[in-house]
Each structure stands twice: as C-alpha cells, then as structure tokens.
Amino acid sequence: MIKNNRLSNEQYTANFSDIHPPFETKDAALVEANRCLFCYDAPCTKSCPTGIDVPKFIKQIATENTKGSAHTIFSSNIMGAGCSKVCPVEKLCEGACVYNLMEETPIHIAKLQRYATEIAMQKKWQLFQRKPSAGKKVAIVGAGPAGLSCAHVLSRNGIDVTIFEKESKGGGLMTYGIAAYKVTPGFCNDEVEYILGIGGIDVKYNMELGKDITLAQLKKEFDAVYLGIGVGVARQLDIPGEKLEGVVDAIKFIYEIRANGFSTVPVGDKVAVIGMGMTAIDAATQAKRLGAKEVTLVYRRTEAEKPCTDVELDIARLDGVEVIWLAAPQKIKGAGGKVKQLVCSVMQLGQPDASGRRSPVDTGETFTLDVDMVIKAAGQVPYEKLVGKLKIQNSKGKISINENCATNIKGVFAGGDAVNGGKEVVDAVQAGKDGAAAIMKFLKL
C-alpha cells in the first residue's frame, strides 16, 4: 500500500542524516592532510574537471591556512563545498590518488575539501572582490551549477548578471535532484547565498523560459545570454501500464522529498526502481529510508556495465535494496487503476558491436514482481520542445555549441547538462566557467 508518514520524525532524521560526516576535530583534518605526498603534476588535480589544485589546498590545511585553502578551492570551483559531498570522487580525484598504486587508502580529498569550504561558508568569508563595473549586462537562464558558476565568474569581472530561475530556490540539481542524505536543503540554500554574496547577481525566481520570459526579450535587454537550463524531462519506458497509479518518475519522486519534506511523500510497501544510474540509486535508497519494506533495482545490463559507481551501489545494498541484473520492464499490470505487478523480460548480452559493447537481447523468458509502486529512473532527456521553439540548433534537444560555447544565435551561449545531456555537478561548474570566459571574449573584456 502506498502511503506517507510511515515513520516517526526521529526515524526520518536518522535515515536522512549526513551519510559522509565531516572531520570531528581540526586535529583529525590536520592528520589526514599531512598524509598527502603533495605530488608534482598531481594526478588528482588532472582528474578534477574544474582543475582544483589539490596538493596546494591540502598543504594549506596542513599549515593551518584554512582561508587560503578555501580560496584555492573556490577559485577553481565556486561550488566546491557541494561537490565535496556529491562528487563521485572514487572515479575522479581520490580514484587517481597515488596511494591506490601502493594499495593504501587514498587521501580523503573530498572530506578535506569539505573541511575548508564549510568553515569559509560558516564564517561568511567573502574571498573574492568584484572588479569595477564593466557596464555590461548578461542574462543567465537557470540557477543550477552551470548558471551559478557562470554568474560568479562574470560578477568577479565586473559584469552585472541577472539569473532567471523557474523554481522558487536556486541550486538546480543540488537543491532538487540529489538524495537528501548527501546534501540537505538547508545546506543548498546556504551555498547559493554564499555564491551570491559577491554581489552583482540578481536572481529572479519563478521565471520560466518560454513561459514568463522569452529569449527575444533577453537578447533585447542584455548584452549576452547564457542558457544553463539543464535537463529534467524523465525518459519514458513506453510500456503498457505506465500511466497506472503508483508509477512515478524518479526525478519527481526526489523533487517532492527535497521540496516538501520526508513525511509528505508517499511510498509503497514493495517498490521496483527501473535503472541503475545515480538517480536510480538515490530513488531506491530514499524509498527504503522512507519506510518501504522491499525495494528492487531492475537493470537490463550486467553489473559490469552499470553507470553508477561501486560506492553508490554499496549504499543501496547496505540499505537492503535488492538488485536484478539483465532484466528489462515489459509491462506493468494493475487492478482498480493501481499498480500490482511488474512483468520483466529476461535479457542476455548479444554479440559485441564495432565499439566492443554488447547490447542486451531479449531471451523470450519473463518473470513477474509483485509491486505497488514503480519508480522510473531510466534517464533524463533534454527539453527538446523548448529548445526547438527557441530555434536553437540541437541534437535531440541537446543544445549544439561551438568551441566558444556559442549557439547558432549570436550572443547566446550555453553549457552544462543542457549541452552534454547530463553529467556530474562538477562538470556543470566547469561548463559555467567556460561559458563565462567565452562571454567575456564576446564582450571584448
């Protein structure tokens, strides 16, 4: 049965508490910082999409220069605090740490990054100063990681920025699309306010492109426009029964938890989650933590081909989530308009294609799961209709840009998930930096 408010407030608090707690003391941070070998041409720095100088910021922590450490991080990644919580560091900086080659535990880079950045945020250290006004105005659509990153760089260089955000809060994916035990809504709000603290950035909330504002208006009123609209349209399964009560999109499911609180979001007793990306893992673990008795992840490929990391999958398994590999949803059965069963096809891997990848092939066999809720997490697709109406060159909704982040419309730039179709938060931050550099070049600044 699908219902909300299954647990006590104390249970919700415990279930959604910080999954990666910070260092308990300054001494603990110093001890970890002093483990670092401070590599020359460090692989951890090269593996970071924003190019944070990892050895430098860790050395600054080791010498108790916390403010300098935070400045080093924020100079490369203004969302360094949030990224320290949500980045898949096991395949980025920590995965590249040379200690892995010695079969030693890698430096806890993310935890050290969190240490320095959270102190800076708590103490409200404003580590950057705006240059004198350049007399230019730029409109940014979307207050997510790409938009905020772009805005901060532009503002630092004396450009007046106005961000148009369709939601009532900034942060984008960080605020509305990531599990609450990774980043709390309160933290996301603090991070947005910290970024805006530099000044020169005006955010207009509840303003949606194509509804409340038009691209033509923005082009007329501003010297340049940056589109950081992300993605957000859930990919449909296109199977019978998809419209039954109890079938929900993972994005909407996570959004409701983030926007309205744990106890208000209904969850079933027996939940199936379709997909194996980060969003699928977040949906599955949160369903379990909301009080679902059984949660099963269903994925059409093998574990070796999963898009999520081992660390993420381990979180789900530790929460008691079951996994069925090589299974594809075929249809959803219901009774009285409500979900009752999920019928899946048994898959096997076919012959490799030219790239060497083996696609799943239906064996003709099926099996049935008794469920009262199905969460669709088969990926997100770009805003194809919106981009089409804007007459922006695109590939199935993904905005096409040149090497200067420019679209086919003069003065209109884009970046982040709206261009790449959906990557990590840290990739969006770098895209915002690249967009800001391109806009300044366009404005001859």
C-alpha positions in Angstrom: 0.0 0.0 0.0 1.3 3.5 -0.9 1.1 5.9 1.9 3.1 8.7 3.5 4.2 9.4 7.1 5.3 5.8 7.7 7.9 6.6 10.2 8.4 8.8 13.3 10.2 12.2 12.9 13.2 10.7 14.8 13.4 7.8 12.3 13.3 10.2 9.3 16.0 12.3 10.9 18.2 9.3 11.5 17.5 7.8 8.0 18.4 11.1 6.2 21.3 12.2 8.3 24.6 13.1 6.6 26.0 9.9 5.0 29.5 11.3 4.8 30.1 13.2 8.2 32.9 15.7 8.3 36.0 15.6 10.5 35.0 15.8 14.1 38.1 18.0 15.1 40.7 20.2 13.5 43.4 17.8 14.6 41.7 15.0 12.6 41.8 17.1 9.5 45.4 18.1 10.1 46.5 14.4 10.5 44.8 13.5 7.2 46.2 16.5 5.4 49.7 15.5 6.5 49.3 12.1 4.9 49.4 13.8 1.5 52.6 13.4 -0.6 51.9 16.7 -2.4 52.7 15.2 -5.8 54.2 17.2 -8.6 51.9 17.2 -11.6 49.4 15.6 -9.3 47.0 13.1 -10.9 44.3 14.1 -8.5 44.3 17.6 -9.9 44.3 16.4 -13.5 41.3 14.2 -12.8 39.2 17.0 -11.5 37.0 18.6 -14.2 37.4 22.0 -12.6 41.2 21.6 -12.1 41.3 22.3 -8.4 45.0 22.4 -7.2 44.5 19.5 -4.7 48.1 19.3 -3.3 48.0 23.1 -2.7 44.8 23.3 -0.8 45.7 20.3 1.3 49.1 21.8 2.0 47.3 25.0 3.1 45.2 22.9 5.5 48.3 21.2 6.9 49.8 24.6 7.6 46.5 25.8 9.2 45.9 28.3 6.4 42.2 27.4 6.1 41.2 30.6 4.4 43.9 30.2 1.8 42.7 26.6 1.3 39.1 27.7 0.7 40.3 30.3 -1.7 42.3 27.8 -3.7 39.2 25.5 -4.0 36.7 28.3 -4.7 39.0 29.8 -7.4 38.5 26.7 -9.4 35.1 25.6 -8.2 32.8 28.0 -6.5 30.6 25.0 -5.7 33.5 23.2 -4.1 31.5 22.8 -0.8 28.6 21.0 -2.5 30.9 19.0 -4.8 32.8 17.7 -1.8 29.6 15.9 -0.8 28.2 14.7 -4.1 31.2 14.2 -6.5 31.9 10.5 -7.4 35.4 11.0 -6.0 36.2 7.3 -6.3 36.4 7.7 -10.1 37.9 11.3 -10.0 40.4 12.8 -7.6 40.5 10.0 -4.9 40.5 7.3 -7.6 43.6 9.0 -9.1 45.5 9.3 -5.8 48.9 7.6 -6.0 48.2 5.8 -2.7 45.9 3.5 -4.8 49.1 2.2 -6.5 50.6 1.4 -3.2 47.4 -0.5 -2.1 47.0 2.1 0.6 43.8 4.1 1.4 43.8 7.2 -0.8 43.8 10.7 0.7 40.3 11.7 1.8 40.3 14.6 -0.6 36.6 15.3 -0.5 36.5 15.3 3.2 39.4 17.8 3.4 37.7 19.9 0.7 34.6 19.9 2.8 36.5 20.9 5.9 38.0 24.1 4.3 34.9 25.2 2.4 32.4 24.7 5.1 34.5 26.8 7.5 34.6 29.5 4.9 30.8 29.4 4.4 30.1 29.3 8.2 32.3 32.3 8.8 31.0 34.0 5.7 34.5 34.7 4.3 34.0 36.6 1.1 37.2 35.6 -0.6 36.6 37.4 -3.9 36.1 41.1 -4.7 34.3 42.4 -7.8 36.2 44.4 -10.3 34.7 47.9 -11.1 31.6 47.8 -13.3 32.3 47.0 -16.9 29.0 48.5 -18.0 27.8 45.2 -19.4 24.7 43.1 -18.6 24.3 39.3 -19.0 21.2 37.2 -18.6 21.6 33.6 -17.3 18.7 31.1 -17.6 18.9 28.6 -14.8 20.3 29.0 -11.2 21.9 25.5 -11.2 25.6 24.7 -11.0 26.4 25.8 -14.6 24.4 29.1 -14.2 25.7 29.9 -10.7 29.3 29.2 -11.8 29.0 31.3 -14.9 27.4 34.1 -12.9 30.1 34.2 -10.2 32.9 34.4 -12.7 31.2 37.2 -14.7 30.4 39.1 -11.5 34.0 38.9 -10.3 34.9 40.6 -13.6 32.5 43.5 -13.1 29.7 42.3 -15.2 26.1 42.7 -13.9 24.3 39.4 -14.0 20.6 38.6 -13.8 19.6 34.9 -13.4 16.1 33.7 -14.3 15.2 30.6 -12.4 11.9 28.7 -12.9 11.9 27.2 -9.4 11.5 29.1 -6.1 15.0 28.3 -5.0 18.4 28.2 -6.6 20.9 25.3 -6.8 19.2 23.3 -9.6 20.1 19.6 -9.3 21.9 20.2 -6.0 18.7 21.5 -4.4 16.1 19.4 -6.1 17.6 16.3 -7.6 20.1 14.7 -5.2 19.4 12.4 -2.2 18.7 14.4 1.0 21.3 12.3 3.0 24.0 13.7 0.7 23.1 17.4 0.8 20.3 18.9 2.9 18.0 21.6 1.6 19.4 23.9 4.2 23.0 23.4 3.0 22.0 24.0 -0.6 20.3 27.3 0.4 23.5 28.4 2.3 25.7 27.5 -0.7 23.6 29.5 -3.1 23.6 32.5 -0.7 27.3 32.3 -0.3 27.9 32.3 -4.1 25.5 35.3 -4.5 27.3 37.1 -1.6 29.9 38.5 -4.0 27.2 40.9 -5.2 26.3 42.0 -8.7 24.0 39.0 -9.2 20.2 39.4 -9.2 18.1 36.3 -9.2 14.5 36.3 -10.4 12.8 33.2 -9.2 9.7 31.6 -10.6 10.6 32.8 -14.0 10.5 30.1 -16.7 11.9 30.5 -20.2 9.2 30.2 -22.8 6.5 31.0 -20.3 7.4 34.0 -18.2 10.2 35.3 -20.3 11.3 34.9 -24.0 14.7 34.6 -25.5 13.9 37.5 -27.7 13.3 39.7 -24.6 16.6 38.6 -23.1 18.5 39.3 -26.3 17.0 42.8 -26.4 17.6 43.7 -22.8 21.0 42.1 -22.2 24.4 42.1 -24.0 24.6 38.3 -23.9 22.6 35.3 -22.7 23.8 32.1 -21.2 21.5 29.0 -21.2 22.1 26.7 -18.2 18.6 25.1 -18.3 19.9 21.6 -17.6 17.7 18.5 -18.3 14.7 17.4 -16.4 12.3 15.6 -18.6 12.2 11.9 -17.5 12.7 9.3 -20.2 9.5 7.2 -20.6 9.5 3.4 -20.6 6.9 3.2 -23.4 5.4 0.1 -22.0 1.7 -0.9 -21.2 0.6 0.2 -17.7 2.9 3.2 -17.4 0.0 5.5 -16.6 -1.3 3.4 -13.7 -1.5 5.0 -10.2 1.8 4.2 -8.4 4.1 4.7 -11.4 6.2 7.8 -10.8 9.3 9.4 -12.2 12.4 9.3 -10.1 13.1 13.0 -10.7 9.6 13.9 -9.4 9.9 11.5 -6.5 13.2 13.0 -5.4 12.0 16.5 -6.1 9.0 16.0 -3.8 11.2 14.8 -1.0 13.5 17.8 -1.4 10.7 20.4 -1.8 8.1 19.1 0.7 9.8 17.0 3.3 10.1 13.3 4.1 6.8 12.6 5.8 4.7 14.1 2.9 6.0 11.9 0.2 4.0 8.6 -0.3 5.9 5.3 -0.8 4.8 1.8 -1.4 5.4 -1.4 0.5 7.0 -3.2 -2.4 8.9 -0.8 -4.8 10.6 -1.5 -8.1 13.1 1.1 -9.4 13.9 0.9 -13.2 17.5 1.9 -13.9 21.0 1.9 -12.4 22.3 5.4 -12.6 22.9 7.8 -9.7 19.3 8.9 -9.8 18.0 5.3 -9.7 20.3 4.7 -6.7 19.1 7.8 -4.9 15.4 6.9 -5.6 15.9 3.3 -4.3 17.7 4.3 -1.1 15.3 7.1 -0.3 12.3 4.8 -0.9 13.8 2.4 1.6 14.6 5.2 4.1 11.0 6.5 3.7 9.8 3.1 5.0 9.3 0.8 2.0 9.6 -2.8 3.1 11.1 -4.1 -0.2 12.9 -2.2 -2.9 14.3 -3.8 -6.0 16.5 -2.2 -8.6 15.9 -3.6 -12.1 18.6 -3.1 -14.8 18.7 -4.5 -18.3 22.5 -4.9 -18.4 25.1 -6.6 -16.2 26.8 -5.3 -13.1 30.0 -4.7 -15.1 28.1 -2.2 -17.3 26.3 -0.3 -14.5 26.6 3.5 -14.9 26.6 4.1 -11.1 29.8 3.7 -9.0 30.5 0.7 -6.7 30.3 3.1 -3.8 26.8 4.2 -4.7 25.6 0.6 -5.3 27.1 -0.4 -1.9 25.0 2.3 -0.2 21.8 0.8 -1.8 22.8 -2.7 -0.8 23.6 -1.7 2.7 20.1 -0.2 2.9 18.7 -3.6 2.0 17.9 -2.8 -1.7 17.8 -5.9 -3.9 19.2 -5.9 -7.5 18.1 -7.9 -10.5 20.5 -7.8 -13.5 19.7 -8.5 -17.1 16.0 -7.6 -16.7 14.0 -5.2 -18.8 10.5 -4.0 -17.9 7.9 -5.4 -20.4 4.6 -4.2 -18.9 3.0 -3.1 -15.7 -0.2 -4.8 -14.5 -2.8 -3.2 -12.3 -6.1 -3.6 -10.7 -8.6 -0.8 -10.0 -6.2 1.6 -11.8 -3.4 0.9 -9.3 -0.1 -0.9 -9.8 0.0 -4.6 -8.8 2.8 -6.3 -10.8 5.8 -5.6 -12.9 6.5 -8.0 -15.7 10.1 -8.1 -16.9 11.9 -9.8 -19.8 15.0 -11.8 -19.1 17.8 -10.4 -21.1 21.2 -11.8 -22.2 24.2 -9.9 -23.8 24.4 -10.2 -27.5 27.4 -10.0 -29.8 29.7 -7.0 -29.4 29.2 -4.1 -31.8 32.0 -2.2 -33.6 32.8 -0.4 -30.3 33.0 -3.7 -28.4 29.9 -3.0 -26.4 27.4 -5.9 -26.1 23.7 -4.8 -26.2 21.1 -6.8 -24.2 18.9 -9.1 -26.1 15.5 -10.4 -25.1 15.6 -14.2 -24.4 11.8 -14.5 -24.6 11.6 -15.5 -21.0 9.7 -13.3 -18.4 9.3 -13.1 -14.7 6.9 -11.1 -12.5 7.4 -9.0 -9.4 4.6 -8.1 -7.1 4.8 -4.4 -6.5 2.6 -1.5 -5.5 5.0 1.2 -6.7 7.3 1.6 -9.8 9.8 4.4 -9.9 11.1 5.2 -13.4 14.8 6.1 -13.4 15.8 5.3 -17.0 17.5 8.6 -17.5 16.5 12.2 -18.4 16.1 13.7 -21.8 16.7 17.4 -22.7 14.0 20.0 -23.2 13.6 19.2 -26.9 10.3 21.1 -27.4 11.6 24.2 -25.6 14.9 24.2 -27.5 13.1 23.7 -30.8 10.8 26.7 -30.1 13.8 28.8 -29.4 15.2 27.8 -32.8 18.5 26.8 -31.3 20.5 24.2 -33.2 20.4 21.0 -31.3 20.7 17.2 -31.4 17.5 15.7 -30.0 17.2 18.6 -27.6 20.9 18.8 -26.6 22.0 22.3 -27.5 24.8 22.5 -30.0 27.6 24.8 -29.3 31.0 25.6 -30.9 34.4 25.7 -29.2 33.5 29.1 -27.7 30.3 27.8 -26.0 28.2 29.8 -28.5 25.0 28.6 -30.1 23.9 29.3 -33.6 22.2 32.5 -32.3 24.6 35.4 -32.0 25.1 36.4 -28.3 23.5 33.3 -26.9 25.8 30.8 -25.2 25.0 27.5 -23.4 26.6 24.9 -21.2 26.1 22.1 -18.6 23.6 19.3 -18.9 21.6 21.3 -21.5 24.6 20.6 -23.8 26.1 17.3 -22.6 22.8 15.6 -21.8 23.6 15.1 -18.1 26.9 14.7 -16.3 28.2 15.4 -12.8 27.7 18.6 -10.9 31.5 19.3 -11.2 31.2 19.1 -15.0 28.4 21.7 -15.0 30.5 24.0 -12.8 33.4 23.9 -15.3 30.9 24.5 -18.2 29.8 27.6 -16.4 33.4 28.8 -16.1 34.0 28.1 -19.8 30.8 29.9 -20.7 31.8 33.0 -18.7 35.2 33.1 -20.4 33.5 32.9 -23.8 31.1 35.6 -23.0 33.8 37.9 -21.8 35.7 37.3 -25.0 32.5 38.1 -27.0 32.0 41.3 -25.0 35.7 42.1 -25.6 36.5 42.3 -21.9 
